[in-house]
Structures are given as C-alpha cells and as structure tokens.
C-alpha cells in the first residue's frame, strides 16, 4: 500500500502560513517529519509521538510548557493569536528547539487539527514506498494545489462533490474574504453554494470539461469580489470534484489549457486517495481483528499497528438504529462514528487503532495508568461530543498488558456494550463489565434459554395464563412485590393502586399460582423467570 509522504514543519507552514498559522519563534527548517498532532492537556501528561505538533488550547503561560515539550522532542507549540512576544518566550523557544506558532483569529482548533491531520501520513500500516503521479507525491493534493497555482498564477482550492475543501494552495491572501472563509471552514459557505447553484455554475461543471468563469455577484455578497475560474474533475463519467482559482482576469488560452490538464492530474490523485483509503481501512480492520482474536498472528498484527508492548484498553462502540433506517444509512452512520472515534482517540494517544468490524467499532487505546478509568473518561467524552443523534454506547475492557489477554478484553467490552444496548442500565452510555455484571449474566441466560426453546414454568406460568384469560395484572403484582423486597406500600405505589387493593391481589396470586412467598427459593425462581422471559 502506498502512503503520502510525511510532512515537515516547513512544508506545513508553506501550505498553511498566512491563512492559518504564523511563525513567532523557532526554526521551521528543523529536520524531521512531523509525527502527529496532540492537544495539550493541563491535567494529564500527554504522550507525544516524536516531533509532534502540540495544540496549546487555553495556554496563557507557555514558557514552562515549551521547556517540557523540548524534553519530549516536540516540533512546535501552537498558541491562539495574538501571541505576546517576549525575551523570555524567545529564550525558551531557542533552548527547547520547539517552534512557537500562532493560530489566526477566526480559525478554530478543530479546523486546525483537521487540516494538520489531512496533511500528515498518520496511520501508514502498509510500509510501502511513496509513488508519484505527474511528478508529484501520490495523493498529496496540497502539493498538487500549489503546482496548479504556479501554472496559472492564482490561488487555488481543490473541492469534492459536496464543495468540501480537500486542499488549497498558498497565496490565499491574494483572494477575497469569501475565499478565506471557505478555506477556514473547509467548506463553501451555504450562501455562496446556493448562489452558484442558482446561477447554473455547478450544472456547467457537471456537463463540460471547459473552465467556467464566474463574475463576482451583486452587492449582497460584498465579501465575494474576486472573479473565479472553475473546472470539473472527473474520471470517465464520474464527477469527482472541482478546482477553483481566484483570478483578476479571464484566463488566457494557455492558462485555460493548463487548468484542463491539471483537472486530469487531480482526478488521478483523488482516485489514488480513495483507493488508498479503502485499502488502508480494510488492512487496519484485518490487523485489528487479528489482534483481538488473540491467536498466533496477534502479536505481529499488534506490532504492525504500533501497539506492541503497550498497556491498552479495548473500546467497543455500538449503535442502536430504528426500523426506519436503511442498510446504507446504517453503514454510513457506523463508519462516520468509527472515523470520529479514530480522530478522538488519536488526540489522546498517537498510537491508537480503530476499525469497524462487523457492526461494532473497536478501538485499542494505550493508557498511561494501570486501570481502565482513563478509557471510561475518554469514551464518555467522545459520546458527549457526538451527541444523541444516533444512540451509541461504548463498552470498556480492563487494561491488557499482554497480547494473550486481548481476546478476553474484547469479550468483556462486547458483553458490557450488549447490556448498554439492551436499555436495562437506565441511561448509561459507557460501562465496564464490572459495572453491569449482573445484567450481563441475565442477558446471557436469556439468550441461552431462547436458543434451547425454554418456556416459563411453575407458578409464574400459571399466573401468566390466568392474566391472559381474565385480563388481570397478577404477574405485574408479583414483579412489583419482588422488586420492592416485600414492601407493600412501595409496591402499590409502583403499580398505582391502593395498598389494600395490592394486598388483595397478592392473596389472589398466591392462591392461583401456589407460590410460597415466604420461601427464598420460590422467590428466587420467580424473580429469575421474570427477568429472563419477556412477560408483559
């Protein structure tokens, strides 16, 4: 499998500088590839990949942090602009060797993290040598955008079919505020997208290989003042996306031809990215599945994932979908959550691994302490971030320190998430097996009984038959009394009847069923059957 080349700090500044990042102190030419992106946590000591970029969210006193990051071989610390320059800060940057960067006003940390990760070759598990397409690294759309910008002498964006920005060139400051807004948001704003659609621009891009020239619109779009030239990117009959250049005049014949030729090259790179992503996703899923099985190939799989000899917890993410969801929509939503979990875990530890296996997304998260509480916190934070649009649950395994324990850890996480999905935990979304062990045993017993075709018997069966024939509520009465540990007042309140009425029903159910409520074994059998069998 082929991966994009790793990005150096200098290249990142070339691509994002002036638009997103400014260099305050440090040497951008320092040798070494950037190893990852990490969000600084003032509480937990971060685990840094070599030469990582650290996002200093909320950091106001960076001097001590710089010195600490220098000892961890970090490449750069990003602070929110404006950054107050000082001799002390300059000295700390020089001593630590960590560059200080400023994140531009108006940009969010989420945007920056997404951009940086799209430029880095994280997750390369194939180990193949880089390839080139058209003299440029295969799949490196940022390099392609800069090459096109040089050919046509204009700042360029490359966008997908949904007008999401996949890459952009330098010199974006030569465009207008609408272009800056598009780059920062990684998406063409809705008002511009609607205007371009109404003016037939996308229809021309879909049906023609010729560049389309777009004049600035009326005064209601005051921030769209520089004309655009766009050309569709397609592979055969499939429309893949488009290239947009901010120009001050119509392109000459030669520059128009260069843009048409560039669209063919971009199509090759986009297809290569799509194929590479599919191959990498399948390979990562296979490696993770092999590791979780705990067989002979588990150690090698774990090594290829970069997780050998690290204590990890297994996270099992599962969703609940309504009957109105189509199979395609369910799979798309599961993959969306899997990708979101992968990004979330990568901010916690650079060597995590996430893949969708069957209908469950599994994550291996290295932990810094020998307990699963860290996994519970990370899982809870993730579900809080994604919200409740799709009901999702995460089971967390105990810490595994040896590859031989991965299969049991996966089973533990699976059992916990199965209980959560059953809805018997009263709103909990994250759990360890130890938290829901009794519920897990009941579910397993229920599955076993169902597989063997078991049926309710004895006093409970007689009560259920009497209720069905006479439309009474004796099973409900017995369940309420058992749940209330024999407290008639509490049980009556639970079923909304007067205590005297409840006592009468209790006498009737003992007469009809023959159950001895004073006998512990009778009570246990009745309670177990009410838990295992789906009685009304």
HUNORVEN-V372258 format. One record per residue. N is the residue number from 1. SS is DSSP state (~ for helix, > for strand, _ for the rest). Layout:
# HUNORVEN-V372258
n: (N;N)
ss: (SS;SS)
This chain:
# HUNORVEN-V372258
n: (1;2;3;4;5;6;7;8;9;10;11;12;13;14;15;16;17;18;19;20;21;22;23;24;25;26;27;28;29;30;31;32;33;34;35;36;37;38;39;40;41;42;43;44;45;46;47;48;49;50;51;52;53;54;55;56;57;58;59;60;61;62;63;64;65;66;67;68;69;70;71;72;73;74;75;76;77;78;79;80;81;82;83;84;85;86;87;88;89;90;91;92;93;94;95;96;97;98;99;100;101;102;103;104;105;106;107;108;109;110;111;112;113;114;115;116;117;118;119;120;121;122;123;124;125;126;127;128;129;130;131;132;133;134;135;136;137;138;139;140;141;142;143;144;145;146;147;148;149;150;151;152;153;154;155;156;157;158;159;160;161;162;163;164;165;166;167;168;169;170;171;172;173;174;175;176;177;178;179;180;181;182;183;184;185;186;187;188;189;190;191;192;193;194;195;196;197;198;199;200;201;202;203;204;205;206;207;208;209;210;211;212;213;214;215;216;217;218;219;220;221;222;223;224;225;226;227;228;229;230;231;232;233;234;235;236;237;238;239;240;241;242;243;244;245;246;247;248;249;250;251;252;253;254;255;256;257;258;259;260;261;262;263;264;265;266;267;268;269;270;271;272;273;274;275;276;277;278;279;280;281;282;283;284;285;286;287;288;289;290;291;292;293;294;295;296;297;298;299;300;301;302;303;304;305;306;307;308;309;310;311;312;313;314;315;316;317;318;319;320;321;322;323;324;325;326;327;328;329;330;331;332;333;334;335;336;337;338;339;340;341;342;343;344;345;346;347;348;349;350;351;352;353;354;355;356;357;358;359;360;361;362;363;364;365;366;367;368;369;370;371;372;373;374;375;376;377;378;379;380;381;382;383;384;385;386;387;388;389;390;391;392;393;394;395;396;397;398;399;400;401;402;403;404;405;406;407;408;409;410;411;412;413;414;415;416;417;418;419;420;421;422;423;424;425;426;427;428;429;430;431;432;433;434;435;436;437;438;439;440;441;442;443;444;445;446;447;448;449;450;451;452;453;454;455;456;457;458;459;460;461;462;463;464;465;466;467;468;469;470;471;472;473;474;475;476;477;478;479;480;481;482;483;484;485;486;487;488;489;490;491;492;493;494;495;496;497;498;499;500;501;502;503;504;505;506;507;508;509;510;511;512;513;514;515;516;517;518;519;520;521;522;523;524;525;526;527;528;529;530;531;532;533;534;535;536)
ss: (_;_;_;_;_;_;_;>;~;~;~;~;~;~;~;~;>;_;_;_;>;>;>;>;>;_;_;_;_;_;_;_;>;_;_;_;>;>;>;_;_;_;_;_;_;_;>;_;_;_;_;_;>;>;>;_;_;_;_;_;_;_;~;~;~;~;~;~;~;~;~;_;_;_;_;>;>;>;>;>;_;_;_;_;_;_;~;~;~;~;~;~;~;~;~;~;_;_;>;>;>;>;>;_;_;_;_;_;~;~;~;~;~;~;~;~;~;~;~;_;_;_;_;_;_;_;_;_;_;_;_;>;>;_;_;>;>;_;_;_;~;~;~;~;~;~;~;~;~;~;~;~;_;_;_;>;>;>;>;>;_;_;_;>;>;>;>;>;_;_;_;~;~;~;_;_;~;~;~;~;~;~;~;~;~;_;>;_;_;~;~;~;~;~;~;~;~;~;_;_;~;~;~;~;~;~;~;_;_;_;_;>;>;>;_;_;_;_;_;_;_;_;_;_;_;_;_;>;>;>;>;>;>;>;>;_;_;>;>;>;>;>;>;>;>;>;_;_;_;_;_;_;~;~;~;~;~;~;~;~;~;~;~;~;~;~;~;~;~;~;~;~;~;~;~;~;~;~;~;~;~;~;~;~;~;~;~;~;~;~;~;~;~;_;_;_;_;~;~;~;~;~;~;~;_;_;_;_;_;_;_;>;>;>;>;>;>;>;>;_;_;_;_;_;_;_;~;~;~;~;~;~;~;~;~;~;~;~;~;~;~;~;~;~;~;~;~;~;>;_;_;_;>;>;>;>;>;_;_;>;>;>;>;>;>;>;_;_;_;_;_;_;~;~;~;~;~;~;~;~;~;~;~;~;~;~;_;_;_;_;_;>;>;>;>;>;_;_;_;>;_;_;~;~;~;~;~;~;~;~;~;~;~;~;~;~;~;~;~;~;~;~;_;_;_;_;_;_;_;>;>;>;~;~;~;~;~;~;~;~;~;~;~;~;~;~;~;~;~;~;~;_;_;_;_;_;_;~;~;~;~;~;~;~;~;~;~;~;~;~;_;_;_;~;~;~;~;~;~;~;~;~;~;_;_;_;_;~;~;~;~;~;~;~;_;_;_;_;~;~;~;~;~;~;~;~;~;~;~;~;~;~;~;_;_;_;_;_;_;~;~;~;~;~;~;~;~;~;~;~;~;~;_;_;_;_)
